[in-house]
Amino acid sequence: MQLDHVAYAVTNAELADTVQRLGAELGVAFIDGGKHPRAGTRNFILPLASGQYIEIVAPLEHPVAETVPFGQAVRNRAEAGGGWMGWAVRVDDVAPLEARIGRSAGLGHRQRPGGGDLTWKQIGVIDLIAEPILPFFIKWDDMSAHPSIGGTSDITISEFAFSGDRDSLTTWLGDTPENMLDDIALSWVEDDEVGLTSVTFQTANGSVVIN
């Protein structure tokens, strides 16, 4: 298991401004990632050289965004004011997770604007909706097409701030978050909103905290 990406959700009307704002804060331009037709969402991404990426995602005016778990998670966070929706953990096999969680993984699909599709399996988004501190798990069908490919080495994730039940997160991961995120410092804060409350990045221009 390792960190795959972090997801920041906003409304579709706020998407362009948020992409510009976060790109300016980090000093790097996000790229159009395309649409998730199964979830009724679209995203912009920033690939990182560490094998991770940042996703800014928004719900579209489409019925599946209200019925499919990922679309629901994005819409819920966007309509609550936007911000960090959560984080995803990359795994090599979803079968043990399917057995433990008690349901099958869903199929993920993103259509890139320049052509070509990305596909994967994911599980745990329903649990993220119920308890936003929990990550969901993702198994990419083709790692050679992973969104981090060609990423910038000028930006790394240095710290996560969480609000919520540390024991619940440890049980969900099957390990302590400190062990799993060994290159990322963790802090725990008191906040009315449970989940990933801020992410700190190291950039060419210094440290940047995005809430």
Residue pairs with C-beta under 8 A, 6 or more apart in sequence:
1 89
1 90
1 91
1 137
1 173
1 175
1 180
2 51
2 89
2 90
2 180
3 52
3 87
3 88
3 89
3 90
3 157
3 180
3 181
3 184
4 52
4 53
4 87
4 88
4 89
4 90
4 138
5 45
5 52
5 53
5 54
5 55
5 87
5 88
5 147
5 148
6 52
6 54
6 55
6 84
6 86
6 87
6 88
6 157
6 196
6 199
7 55
7 56
7 57
7 74
7 84
7 85
7 86
7 87
7 88
8 18
8 22
8 54
8 55
8 56
8 57
8 82
8 83
8 84
8 85
8 210
9 56
9 57
9 58
9 59
9 73
9 74
9 77
9 78
9 82
9 83
9 84
9 85
10 18
10 56
10 57
10 58
10 78
10 82
11 58
11 59
11 78
11 79
11 82
12 42
12 58
12 59
12 60
12 61
14 58
14 78
14 82
15 42
15 44
15 56
15 58
18 56
18 82
19 30
19 44
19 56
22 30
22 54
22 56
22 210
23 29
23 30
23 46
25 208
25 210
26 46
26 155
26 201
26 203
26 208
27 154
27 155
27 203
27 204
27 205
28 46
28 152
28 154
28 155
28 203
30 44
30 45
30 46
30 54
30 56
31 44
31 45
31 46
31 47
32 44
32 113
33 42
33 43
33 44
33 45
33 55
33 110
33 112
33 113
33 147
34 42
34 43
34 110
34 111
34 112
34 113
35 41
35 42
35 60
35 110
35 111
36 42
36 43
36 70
36 71
36 108
36 109
36 110
36 111
37 64
37 109
37 111
38 64
38 68
38 70
38 107
38 108
38 109
39 64
39 65
39 68
39 70
39 71
39 74
39 108
40 59
40 60
40 62
40 63
40 64
40 65
40 66
40 68
40 71
41 57
41 58
41 59
41 60
41 65
41 70
41 71
41 74
42 57
42 58
42 60
43 55
43 56
43 57
43 58
43 110
44 55
44 56
45 53
45 54
45 55
45 56
45 147
46 53
46 54
46 151
46 152
46 155
47 53
47 147
47 148
47 149
47 150
47 151
47 152
48 54
48 148
48 151
48 152
48 155
48 156
48 157
49 148
49 151
49 152
49 153
50 148
50 151
50 156
50 157
50 183
51 146
51 148
51 151
52 148
52 151
52 157
53 147
53 148
53 151
55 147
57 74
57 85
58 74
58 78
59 65
59 71
59 74
59 75
59 78
62 71
64 71
65 71
65 72
65 74
65 75
66 72
66 75
68 106
69 106
69 125
69 126
69 129
70 106
70 108
70 122
70 125
72 129
73 85
73 86
73 125
73 128
73 129
74 85
76 129
77 83
77 84
77 85
77 132
80 193
83 211
84 195
84 196
84 197
84 198
84 199
84 210
84 211
85 128
85 132
85 195
86 128
86 132
86 134
86 135
86 136
86 195
86 196
87 135
87 160
87 196
88 122
88 135
88 136
88 137
88 138
89 135
89 136
89 137
89 138
89 173
89 180
90 137
90 138
90 139
90 140
91 97
91 137
91 138
91 139
92 139
93 139
94 105
94 121
94 122
94 123
94 137
94 139
97 105
97 123
97 124
97 137
98 104
98 105
98 123
101 123
101 124
101 127
103 123
103 126
104 123
105 121
105 122
105 123
105 137
105 139
106 121
106 122
106 123
106 125
107 119
107 120
107 121
108 118
108 119
108 120
108 121
108 122
108 138
109 117
109 118
109 119
110 117
110 118
110 119
111 117
112 118
116 145
118 140
118 142
118 145
118 147
119 140
119 141
119 142
120 138
120 139
120 140
120 141
121 138
121 139
121 141
122 136
122 137
122 138
122 139
123 136
123 137
124 134
124 135
124 136
124 137
124 172
125 136
127 134
127 136
127 172
128 134
128 135
128 136
131 164
131 165
131 168
131 194
132 164
132 193
132 194
132 195
132 196
133 162
133 163
133 164
133 165
133 168
133 169
133 194
133 195
133 196
134 168
134 169
134 172
135 172
135 173
140 146
154 203
154 204
155 201
155 202
155 203
155 204
156 201
156 202
157 184
157 199
157 200
157 201
158 184
158 185
158 200
158 201
158 202
158 207
159 184
159 185
159 186
159 187
159 198
159 199
159 200
160 181
160 184
160 185
160 186
160 187
160 196
160 198
160 199
160 200
161 186
161 187
161 188
161 189
161 196
161 197
161 198
161 199
161 200
162 169
162 177
162 186
162 187
162 188
162 189
162 195
162 196
162 197
163 188
163 189
163 190
163 191
163 193
163 194
163 195
163 197
164 194
164 195
165 194
166 177
166 188
169 177
170 176
170 177
173 180
177 186
178 186
185 200
189 197
191 197
197 211
198 209
198 210
198 211
199 209
199 210
200 207
200 208
200 209
200 210
201 207
201 208
201 209
201 210
202 208
